[in-house]
Amino acid sequence: MDQYDNYIQEQKSFLNKLFREKKIEFSEAIGLLGQTLKEGQDACWTCFQTYSHGFELFVIRNKETGKWVGKAKEAFAHPENHVIVVEDWEEGELELSQKYDWLLDQQNKYELGPDWHNQGLLRHSLVQIVGDLDQGLQVYEHLIHFSEWLCTKLMQRDFDFVKNRLYEHGANTWVNFIDEYTRLDKKLGGFETFSVEGASAVYSPEGGDQKIEDEIKLPKGVERNQRRGSVSIHFYSLLTPNGVPMINTELQIDLIRDVDQLLKITAYRFIET
């Protein structure tokens, strides 16, 4: 009987063991990846390439010569002659950390000394604000704080909180939301942390009720001036040794301000990535 429900759980266990021990015999590694190998050696090799990010986080070497092995055929022909080694993973982590594409704020830079600066940064992201711009920016900040709070409750498995913040209608129910969250949590081997990526759309209390293209849909009984925005969240189930996320799933939520002045979720979408 397989130890894991799926190959993702299996691969996460293998990678955690590799990062912990820093070296695993190649023959032992493929023995730990039985479900992955059911798809063939090429699938297993793709797993190594994907998670090593171009063999930056870890490499496969010949035990006698120390030579880097870059082809599946060579490694699988004599697995006993090869080893998977975590050497200097910082380069790989730096590559993974380029996610947000930060930009330099040229108007906010102060030289403190040779190769020593205070440098303002700008995050390269866009948000669509409907209605008053200043109020919209305040709503944006409000949505981020609420989403971080929501995620903290989910990670703590405080599902009663979620129940009170879901505007139930049709299939948009507390039971369905929690079932989907717990299914993905289990499938990916357990979420370890999260990040709120930002709001893609914001509706200001002043002027935010106007009609636009691709606006969020509202359930029956909710007024247009109750719309507040759409937020994107990532839940992470595997981190590098220094906390850079590798495996994640995305949650998109649409939010309104209910008659009781609470933010509530009117729609949600889990997107496996």
N, C-alpha and C positions, 0 to 999 in steps of 0.2 A: 504494500500500500504506500502511495506517495506521502511524503512528510508534509508537503505543501498543497494548498488548494489550486495553485496555478504557478506558471513559470515566473511571474513577477515577484511573488513572495520568495521563490527559490533564488532568483538572481539577487534580490536585496540581501538575503541571508549570506550568500556567497560574498558579495561586495563588502558587507560589514565585517566578515571574517578576514577578508584580504586586507582591509584598512587596519584592522586590529593587529594582525600578525605580520603584515608587511611583506610576507613571502609565502607562496603556496606552490607546491609541486603541481605541474601542469596536469599530470595524471590524476591527482587528487581533485583539482579544480573541475575537470570534466566529470569526475565521479559525483561531485556536488551539484551538477547541473543536468541531472537525468531528464527532467521534463523539457528543458531547452533542447537537449540533444535528440529528443524524439522528432524534432523538425529537421534534423540533419546537422552535419558538421558545419556547413556554411552558416546556418542560423546561429549556432553557438559562437562561431567566429565573429559574426556581426554583433553579437552581444558584447564580446570583448572590445571590439572597435568602438561601439557606441558609448559604453560606459567609461572607457579610457580616454574618450574625446581625442582621438588621433594618437593614442598611446602617450598621452601627456600625464594622466593620473597614475597609470601603471604600464609596465611593459612586459613582454614575454621574451625571455632570453634562453640561449643555449647554456646549459649548466657548465660545460667544459670550456667553451671559448668565450662566453659572456656576450656573444654576438646577438644583436636584436633580431627577432624573428618576425617577419612581416607578412608571411603567407600561411594560410590555414593548412595547406597540403604538407608543408614542412613540419609544422607543429604536431599535427595529428598523426603523421607517419611514425614518429617515435616520441610519444608524449613523455616517456620516462626520462628523456634527455633534456627536457625543458622545464622552466620555472617561471611563474608569474611574480613580478617584483614591483612593489611600491617603492620608488626611489625618492625623487623630489617632486611632491605633488603640488607645490605652490604654483608652478607654471600652469598646470591644468586648472587650478582653482581661479587663477587670475583670468584665464580665458573664459571660464564660466561666469565670472563676475562682471562681464561686459554687457550684461543684459539690458541695463537701463540707458546705455548710450548717453552718459552725462556730457553736457556741453559747458565750455568755459564761458563765464560771464565777463566779457572784456571790460565792462564798466565797473567791475568790482574785483580789482586785483591790486595787492599792495606788496611791494618787495620789502622783506624784512632783513635780507642778507643774501649772500651768494647761495643760490639753489635753496632759497627759503622764502616762501611767499604765503600770504593769505589770499586765497583764490575763491571767488564766488562761483557756484555751480548752478547750472540750469538743467532740469530734467526734460529730455526731449519727449514731450507727450502733449496731446491735445484733449481738450474737453469741450463739448458743445454746451453752451449755456443759453437757455431760453428765458427771456425776460431780463430784469434788471441785472446788470453785470456785477455790481458790488455785492448785492444780496446773494447772487448766484455763487460767488466765490465763498461766501459764508456757508451756504448750503453744502457746497463741495466739501468743506472741512468737516461739517456736521456728519455727512454721509460716511466719510472715512473713519471718524471716531466710532460711529455706530457699528460699522462693519467690523472693525477691530474688536469691539465688545462682543458682537455676535460670534465671531470666530473663537474668541476665548471661551465663551460658553459652550460652543460645540466641542472644542478640544477637551473641556472638562466634563463633557457628556451631560451638561445641564440642559436636557432637552425640553424641560418645562418652560424655560425661558424662550426657546425657539417657538414653542407652541403659542405663546402669548404675543409673538411678533410676526406671525404669519396670518395674512388676510386670506382665509380659506374660501375657495370657490372652485367648483369643478374638480379637476385632478390636483389642484394646488392645495394639498392638505398637509397637515402636520405629519401624519403617518407616512405618506409618500415621500416627503422631504427627508425624514429621519431614516426611512428604509434605504433611500438612495445614498445618503451620506454614509451610513454604516456599511453598506455593501461595498462602496469604493474604499472606505477605510480598511476593511478587511482584505479586499482584493489587492491593494497596494502595500500590504504588510504593516499597516498602522501609520496614520499621519503623525508626524513629529513636530511640525510647526506650520506657520502660514504667513502669507503677506497679502495685504490689501493693495492691489496694483493701481487702483485709482477709479475715478468715475468717468464713464464715457459720455454721459449726458446728465445735465443738471437742469432742473426747472425751478426758477425763482418764485417765491411767493408773490412777487409783483411782476405781472406780465408773463408769467410762465404758463398761462392757460391757452396761449395761442396755438393754432394748428401749424405743424411743420411736417416735413417728410420723415419717414422712419421713426415716428414718435412711439414711445412705449404704449402698449395697449392696456386699457383699464377694464377691470371687471365691472359688471353691472352694479350701479349704486354708488360708484366712486366718481366724484366730480373732477374735472380737468385741473382745477386749481389745487387739488390735493397731490398732484404728481411732484416728486422730488428728485428722482434720478435713477440711473443704472450704475452698478458697481461691479468690478471684476476682482475676484479673490482667487489666490492660489493656495492649495493645501499641499504640503510637501511630505513625502514618505521616505525619502532617502537623502542624506546630507553627506558631503565630504567630511574628512576629519576636522576641518575648520568651519563647518557649518554652511557651505555653499550648496544650495539645493540641486538635486539631480533628477528625481522622479516627482512628478506633481500631477494634480488634476485641477481644473479650473471650475469655479462656481461664479455664475453671473446672476445678479439679483436686481429686480426692479422694485423701487421703494416709493411709498406714498406717505403723506402725513394724515393719519386717521382722524376721525372726529374727536377722539380723546387726546389728540396732540402727540401721539406716539408714532414713530416711524415703523411701518409694517411692510412686509414682503408680499407683493401681489403676484410675482412670477419669479421662477428660478430655473436655471439650466446648469446641470453638471456636464462638463465637457472633458472627456478623457484625453490627455495629451501624451 
